[in-house]
Amino acid sequence: MRCSISVIFNPRDFWDMGDTKAIHPTERQGGVPTPRQPVRHLNIGSGNWRHPDWHNLDAASTHYAKSFDYGVDFPHNLLGRTPIAIADDTLKAAYSSHVIEHIDDGAAAFLFADVWRMLQPGGVFRITCPDMGLIFRRYARRDEAFFARFAFRKAWPDLSLEQAFLHCFAAVRTTHVRFEGAGTLDDGAVAALFDGALRRRRVPVFGRRALHSALDTVTRAIPAEEANRTYPQCHLNWWTHHKARTFLRRAGFSRVVAQKRRSTCYRPMGNRKHFNNTRPWMSLYIEGVK
């Protein structure tokens, strides 16, 4: 079964969200929801995103200091692999936009299972993040125009295609980001690692295995805590629809649905103003239903 909501959206559906009361973040006491503020919707890695019917979870860092000017209800380090302070079977929906590429596989697996725990039966966990399958295909085609759209190309306009591709999922291993904890990969090393996936890209099964193996070889050498502390803005992991689906299934979700930008199993998350607006040209969308 595929959940799909039309992009034609009725604003009343967005604001009619059950018993969650709209309260300004400054009315929350010490980051702990009061009895008249039941936690029903959680944005994980919220940044400066705000909505009165949603609670925000994020971790403090100097790079994202402005995020906390808007109020974070649940300060939480996802790399710590500790449960979020929300009761079981509480949430109607959870949303995470461009966050899981900043944590390692172990932390992601813990997070997915913890979200499953917090969701009510039938609750929805929506994830959007960079689509490494799409990014790899653009790299294989030597698509300079595609990689020119990334913000980091403004800081490093002369990057080779290999380094631009590597920056998308393991920036701390590039030659232009100075990080001693993982070792750098020059253009030749990147090309050699992904040669198998490039040669097999016309055969979906074997191409996927070769690609995933090469991506893991690069990212598993990254010390996630140290890299995130030093460069919190840099990606240190990769995701494809296949990998995200596998992790959601393992976490216990009964149904996993590959979505488009405006399709969703939970109507409010199809709202054009508040959701799915971060770099849609290179993102994947997927949902797990408890």
C-alpha positions in Angstrom: 0.0 0.0 0.0 1.3 3.4 -0.9 0.3 6.5 1.0 -0.1 9.6 -1.1 -1.6 13.0 -0.5 -2.3 15.5 -3.2 -0.2 18.6 -3.4 -3.5 20.6 -3.4 -3.6 21.3 0.3 -6.3 22.6 2.6 -4.8 24.8 5.3 -7.5 23.7 7.8 -6.1 20.2 7.6 -2.7 21.6 8.7 -4.0 23.3 11.8 -6.5 20.7 12.8 -4.1 18.3 14.5 -5.9 16.8 17.3 -5.4 17.8 21.0 -2.0 19.5 20.6 -2.4 23.1 21.8 -0.6 25.9 19.9 1.7 27.5 22.5 4.7 29.8 21.8 8.1 28.2 22.6 8.8 30.8 25.3 5.8 29.5 27.3 7.4 26.1 27.7 9.0 25.6 31.0 12.6 24.4 31.0 12.2 22.5 27.8 9.7 20.1 29.5 6.1 20.1 28.0 3.4 21.1 30.5 0.2 19.0 30.9 -1.6 21.4 28.5 1.1 20.9 25.9 1.1 17.2 25.0 3.9 16.1 22.8 2.3 14.8 19.6 4.7 16.0 16.9 8.5 16.0 17.0 11.0 17.6 14.6 14.3 15.8 15.1 17.2 18.1 14.2 15.0 21.1 13.9 17.5 23.9 13.5 15.6 27.3 13.2 12.4 25.6 12.1 9.4 26.6 14.2 5.8 25.6 14.3 3.5 26.0 17.4 2.1 22.5 17.1 5.4 20.8 16.9 8.1 20.3 19.5 11.8 20.6 18.5 14.8 18.4 19.2 18.3 19.5 18.5 21.9 19.5 19.9 23.8 22.6 20.7 26.9 23.6 18.7 28.7 26.8 17.8 28.0 26.3 14.1 24.2 26.0 14.7 24.0 28.5 17.7 21.2 30.5 16.0 19.0 27.4 16.1 18.7 27.8 19.9 17.5 31.4 19.6 14.2 29.9 18.4 13.9 27.5 21.3 14.6 23.8 21.5 12.3 21.8 23.6 14.5 18.7 23.8 18.2 19.3 23.7 19.6 16.0 22.7 22.8 14.5 21.2 21.8 11.8 18.7 25.3 10.4 18.7 25.0 9.7 22.4 22.5 6.8 21.6 20.3 7.6 24.6 16.5 7.5 24.6 14.7 10.7 23.9 12.7 11.9 27.0 9.3 11.2 25.5 7.0 8.5 26.6 6.1 5.4 24.6 3.2 5.5 22.2 3.0 9.3 22.4 3.7 10.8 19.0 1.4 11.0 16.0 4.3 11.9 13.8 8.1 12.6 13.7 10.0 14.4 11.1 13.7 14.6 10.3 15.1 16.7 7.5 18.7 16.5 6.5 19.9 15.1 9.8 20.8 11.4 9.5 23.7 12.1 7.2 25.4 13.8 10.2 25.3 10.6 12.4 26.8 7.2 12.0 24.9 4.0 11.3 24.8 2.9 15.0 23.3 6.2 16.1 20.8 6.1 13.2 19.7 2.6 14.1 19.2 3.6 17.7 17.3 6.7 16.6 14.9 4.8 14.3 14.1 2.3 17.0 13.6 5.1 19.6 11.2 6.9 17.2 9.3 3.7 16.7 9.0 3.4 20.5 7.6 7.0 20.8 5.1 6.7 18.0 1.5 5.8 18.5 0.3 2.7 16.5 -0.2 4.1 13.0 2.2 7.0 13.7 4.5 8.1 10.9 8.2 8.9 10.8 9.2 11.0 7.8 12.8 11.2 6.8 14.4 13.4 4.1 18.1 13.5 3.4 20.6 13.5 0.5 19.9 10.8 -2.0 23.3 9.1 -2.5 21.9 7.0 -5.3 21.0 10.1 -7.3 24.3 11.9 -6.3 26.3 8.9 -7.5 24.5 8.7 -10.8 25.3 12.4 -11.4 29.0 11.7 -10.5 29.0 8.7 -12.9 27.7 11.0 -15.7 30.4 13.6 -14.8 27.6 16.2 -14.2 29.5 19.3 -13.3 26.3 21.5 -13.4 24.7 19.3 -10.7 27.6 19.6 -8.3 27.9 23.3 -9.0 24.6 23.7 -7.2 26.0 22.7 -3.8 26.7 25.5 -1.4 30.2 24.2 -0.6 31.3 24.9 -4.2 31.1 28.6 -3.4 33.8 28.2 -0.7 35.8 25.8 -3.0 34.9 26.7 -6.6 37.9 24.8 -8.0 37.1 21.4 -6.5 37.5 18.4 -8.8 34.4 16.3 -9.4 35.9 13.5 -7.2 36.3 15.8 -4.2 32.9 17.4 -4.8 31.3 13.9 -4.8 33.3 12.9 -1.7 32.2 16.1 0.1 28.5 15.0 -0.2 28.9 12.1 2.3 32.4 12.2 3.8 33.6 15.8 3.8 36.2 15.3 6.5 38.0 12.9 4.2 38.4 15.4 1.3 41.6 17.1 0.6 40.2 20.6 1.3 38.7 20.0 4.8 41.5 19.7 7.3 40.7 16.9 9.6 43.3 14.4 10.9 41.0 11.8 12.4 40.1 9.8 9.3 42.7 10.3 6.6 42.2 12.1 3.3 41.4 10.6 -0.1 42.8 12.2 -3.2 41.1 12.0 -6.6 42.9 8.8 -7.6 41.8 7.0 -4.4 38.2 8.1 -4.9 38.1 7.0 -8.5 39.7 3.6 -7.6 37.2 3.0 -4.7 34.2 3.6 -6.9 35.5 2.0 -10.1 33.5 -1.2 -9.4 30.3 0.6 -8.9 30.9 2.7 -12.0 31.5 -0.4 -14.1 28.4 -2.2 -12.8 26.0 0.8 -12.7 23.9 -0.7 -15.6 23.1 -3.8 -13.5 21.0 -2.6 -10.6 21.7 -5.3 -8.0 25.4 -5.7 -8.5 25.8 -1.9 -9.0 24.0 -1.2 -5.7 26.2 -3.7 -3.8 29.4 -2.3 -5.2 28.3 1.3 -4.5 27.2 0.5 -0.9 30.5 -1.3 -0.3 32.5 1.6 -1.5 30.5 4.1 0.4 30.9 2.1 3.6 34.6 1.8 3.1 34.9 5.6 3.1 32.5 6.4 6.0 33.4 3.7 8.5 36.8 5.2 8.9 35.3 8.4 10.2 35.2 8.9 14.1 31.7 10.3 14.2 31.9 12.1 17.6 35.1 13.8 16.8 34.1 14.7 13.3 30.8 16.1 14.3 32.3 18.1 17.2 34.9 19.6 14.8 32.8 20.0 11.7 29.1 19.7 12.7 28.0 21.1 9.3 29.8 18.3 7.4 28.1 15.0 6.3 29.7 11.8 7.6 27.2 9.2 6.3 25.3 8.2 3.2 21.7 7.1 2.5 19.8 5.6 -0.3 16.2 4.4 -0.4 17.4 0.9 0.0 19.5 1.6 3.1 16.8 3.8 4.7 14.1 1.1 4.1 16.4 -1.6 5.6 17.0 0.5 8.7 13.3 1.3 9.2 12.3 -2.3 8.8 14.9 -3.4 11.3 13.6 -0.8 13.8 10.2 -2.4 13.7 8.1 -0.3 11.3 5.4 -2.4 9.8 5.2 -0.4 6.6 7.9 1.6 4.8 6.9 3.9 1.9 9.2 5.7 -0.6 7.6 9.1 -1.0 7.9 12.1 -3.3 8.3 15.6 -2.0 4.6 16.3 -1.5 3.3 12.8 -0.9 2.9 11.6 2.6 1.0 9.2 4.9 0.4 12.0 7.4 -1.4 14.9 5.7 0.1 17.8 7.7 3.6 16.9 6.6 2.6 17.7 3.0 2.3 21.4 3.9 4.4 23.4 1.4 5.5 26.1 3.8 6.8 24.0 6.7 8.1 20.7 5.3 10.3 19.2 2.6 12.0 22.4 1.5 15.7 21.7 2.1 17.5 21.0 -1.2 14.7 19.0 -2.9 16.8 18.6 -6.1 19.1 16.1 -4.3 16.9 14.7 -1.6 15.1 11.4 -1.0 11.8 11.1 1.0 10.8 8.0 2.9 8.3 7.2 5.7 7.9 4.4 8.2 4.5 3.6 9.7 4.3 2.0 13.0 
